[in-house]
Amino acid sequence: MAETLDIVRPAIEPAQFRRLLGCFPTGVAVITTTAPDGRPAGLTCNSFSSVSLEPPLVLFSLRKASKLLPTFEAASGFAINILSERQDALSGRFASSRIEDKFEGVAWRPGALGMPLIDDCLASFECSVHAAHEAGDHVVFIGEVRHLGDGAPDQALVFYKGAYMMLAESLRKLVVEGRLGDADVDEAYRTLYGTLLRLAARRGTDEELDAVAAAADAIEAHPDDAPLRDRIGSASAFFGAIAAAGHNEALTLMAQTLTGVLRERMTHALSMRPRPDLFPLRRAVADALRRRDPEGAAAALDTLIDRLREGGADAPRA
């Protein structure tokens, strides 16, 4: 009878393990809960993951050495706050062991379950604890999502190879430095969205073309003092509805890049004020689509762009 040979496996070197795990980009979240004394508590985490849709379950893992482990073990729930790329300082704050009161100066509000929800995050998930399991040097907390919400229309903060990576950083840099000329941006919009409008007039369903008109109506519904992020969201939704109706995945990806350009220009380069004179021009685009008139829709877009540019490069827009 042959002898059973033990297979000798090489030990996993921790530093290499951590480095190679860093090759997988992850989003960054702040996990929050309420301590037994009622104070908010939280920490930065990139181990957040979805688990199940039915029921809606998510998880995060926490080191057993963490000072907050007893707090989370005693809590009935927790909240996942997904950070935007503008919140890298917030990520560093909640990751720091030197800052005693992580919430000092941080804008937050209690959620429906009483969990701390941080303002201006991309999304939040307020959970009740579904289960907790020990796994090596961590405890895995599984939560059932009870309430959720979305926030600012922005890019996600991403952690990659031990550093934060901002998905739209190159766009922001180009815009802030003035290296995206108005003529170039206008030409890009005319070319890309002119093509998408022609496709949408032929391919879009009635519901998709109605969505373009609804997006134009949403822009008109803003009060004069509407927050900038609401204006950005509505403008992005208008062009996003056009792209969706065009049914071309490659062009939709390009449109998402232009949406990033639009967002950065509205945030950093353009002086904003209401422009009711643009309302009928957006409606003209939507009406031409509903008539299935591809050239009319493209021409209406050209007129809209021309009017946006009236008054010079710094003409405010809404």
N, C-alpha and C positions, 0 to 999 in steps of 0.2 A: 504494500500500500504506500502510495507516494506521500511523502511528508508535505504537510500544509506549510507553505511559505508565507510569512507575514510580508505584506507589501509595505515597503518603507516610503513614506510620502515626505517630500521636503517640506520643512516648516515655512509657513507664509510669513514673510518679513513685513511687519506692520507699516513701515514707512512706504514701501513699495505698494502695498495694498491700498493705502490711503491715496497715493499718487495716481494709481490707475483708476480708482473709483472716481477721481476728479476729472477723468476724461469724459464722463457722462454729464452734460450740462443739466443743472437742476434749477428750478425756481427757488425763490427765497420767501419764507413766511415768518411772521412773528406769532408764536403760539401763546395765547393768553388764557388766564383763568382767574377765579376769585379765591383768595386765601380764606381760611376759616375766620380771620378777623375782619373780613370784608374788603381788604385792600386788594387792588389789582396786582397781578403777577404775570410775568411773561419772559420769553426768551426767543432768540433767533434760531430758526431750524430750516434745514433744506432736506429733511427726510420725510416731508409730507407726501402722501400718495393717496390716490383713490383706491378703494377696495371693491365696492359693490354699488350697483345702481338700484337694485331692489332687494333689500332696503338700501337707502343711500348711506354708504359707510365710507369713512376715510380713516387714515392712520397717520401717526407720527411716532418717532422713537426718541426716547430720552435717556441719556447716560445715567447709569445707577449712581455715578459720583456727583451728579448735579445736585446743588443745594435745593433746587426746586422740586426734586422728585417727591418728597413727602407732601408738598402742596398739591401737586397734580394727583397723587394717589388719594388724597382726602377729598378732592373736588368731585362734584357731580357732573361736571361738564367742562368744556374748553372751547376756544374759538381759534380758527385758522384765519390769519390776516395776510393775504397775498400782497407782497410789496411791489410797487412800481419801480422803474429804474431811477426815479427821482428820490427814492427813499433809501438810498444806500447808507446815508448817515444814520437813519433810524435802525437799519439792520445792525450796524456797528454798535449802536447804543445798547440794544438788547442782547448783543453778544458779549459785551464787556463785563468782566468780573470786577472791575474797579468802580462801576457806577452802582451805588446802592439802590437808589430810587429810580428805576428805569422809566417810570411814567412821568417824572417831573418835567414839565414843559411840553409834554406830548398830548396832542388833541385826541381825545377818545370819548366814547359814550358807552353806557351799558346796553347790551342787546336784550332781546326778549327773554333770554334765559338768565340774564344778569351777567353774562360774560363780557369782558372789555373788548369793544370793537374800535380799532384805530381808524381815524379819519383818513380819507383820500387814498385808501388802498384799492388795488384793482378789484378784489373780491373778498368776501368774508363768508365763513361757514361756522355757524354756531351749533355746537354738538353736545349731546348728552353722552356720557361714557357708556359704550357698549360692552367693552372688554379691555382687559390689560393683561399682557403676557410677558414674562421674563424671557429674554432672548440674548444670551451671552452677557456682555457688559451693558446692555440696554434693557429698558422696558418699553414694549410696544403698546401704545394706547390706540384703541380703535373707537372711533366716535360715530354715532348716528346723527346725521345732519338734520337739525330741527328747523333751522332758519338760515337763509342765505341772502346775499345781496351783492350787487356789482357797484363799482365806483367810478373813478376817473378813467376816461378813455386814454390809455397810455400804454407804453411797452412794459414788459415784465423785467424785474431785476433778476439776472441770471448769474449763477455761480458756476465757474468753469476753471478747472485746473488751479484751484486755490485763489481765484480772484473774481471780482465782480465783472461781468461783461454786460454792457448796455447795448441792446439790439439795434437801437436807432442812433447810436453815438455818431456815426459818420454823417448821417443826415443832419443832426443837430449842429455838428461842427461846420458843415457846408453852409447851413442857413445863417448861423450866428456870424460867421466870418464874411458873409455876403458873397460867397462864391457860387451861389445859384442865382443866375441872372433872371430877371423877370421875363425877358424874351424867351429864354430857354425853357422856363417853367410853363409859360403859355403855350409854346410849341408842343411840349410834351402832353399837356392836357388836350389840346386840339387833336393831336394825332391819336393818342391812346383812347380817349373817351369818344372821339368822333367815330373810331372803329367800333367801340363797344356799343354806341348808340345805334349804329347801323345793324349790328348783330342783334341787339335787343329788339329792334323793330320787327325783325323777322322771326326770332327764336323765343322771345320772352312770352310767358303766359300772361293772360289778362291780370291775374293776381300779382305777378311780378311788376307789371307796368303800373298797376294801381299803387304798389309800394313806392315807386319813384315819385308819384304824385303826392302820396302821403308824407314822404320825406320832405318834399318842398313845402307842404302845408305846415309841417313841424317847425321849419325855420321861421315861417311867418308868425307862428304862435308865440315866439319868444318875446317877453317884455323888453323894453329898452335897456333895463338894468340886469338882464340875464347874465349869469356867471359865464366867464370865458369858456370853461370846460363844457358847458351846455351848448354853446355856439359851435365849438369844435366838434362835439359829438353829432350835432344835427347836420353840419356841413359834410362830415365824413359819411354819415348815413345816406345822404343824397347821392353821393358818388358811388357808395357801396351798393346801393340798390340798382344803379345803372349797370355796374359790373356784374352783379348777380343775374340780371336779366339777359346779359350777353352770352352766357353759357359757354365761356372759353376759359379753362382753368389757367392756361399760361398767361393770358391777358389779365385775368383776375389777380394773379400774383404780382404782375407789374403794377396793377392799380393799387394794390396794398402798399407798395413802395411810394407811389404818388400820394396816397392818403397820409403816409408818414411825413412827406414833405409839406403837405397842407397843414398838418397839425403843428409842425415845428415853426412854419412861417407865421401861423396865426398866434403862436405863443411868443415867439421871439422877434419877429421882424415886422409885423404889421400893426399899425395903430387901428384899433377896432372902434367902430360906431355903427349904429343901425343903418341899413341901406334898403329902405322900402322900395326904392326904384328898381331893385333887382328882383322883387317878388314876381312881377309878371313875366320876367325873362326865364326864371326857373319853371314857371307854369307852362311857358311856351315849349320848353323841352319836353315836359311830361305830356302835354297835349299832343305834340307831334308823335310821340311814341304810341299813344293810345290810338292815333289814326293809322298806325303802322306806316309812317312816313319817314324812312331812314334819312333821306337827305334833308328833310325839314328839321328833324331832330338835331342833326349835326350842325346845320346852319344856325339854329337857335342857340346851341352851345357857343358857337363863334361869337354871336351877338352878346351873350352873357359875359364871355371873357373880355371882349372889347370894352364893355361898360365897366367891368371891374377895374380895368386899367386906366379909365378916364381919370384925369386929375394927376397923373404922374405915377412914378414907381411907388410912392408912399401913400397912394390913395387908400384911405381906410375902407374896410369892407366888413360885411356881416354875413 
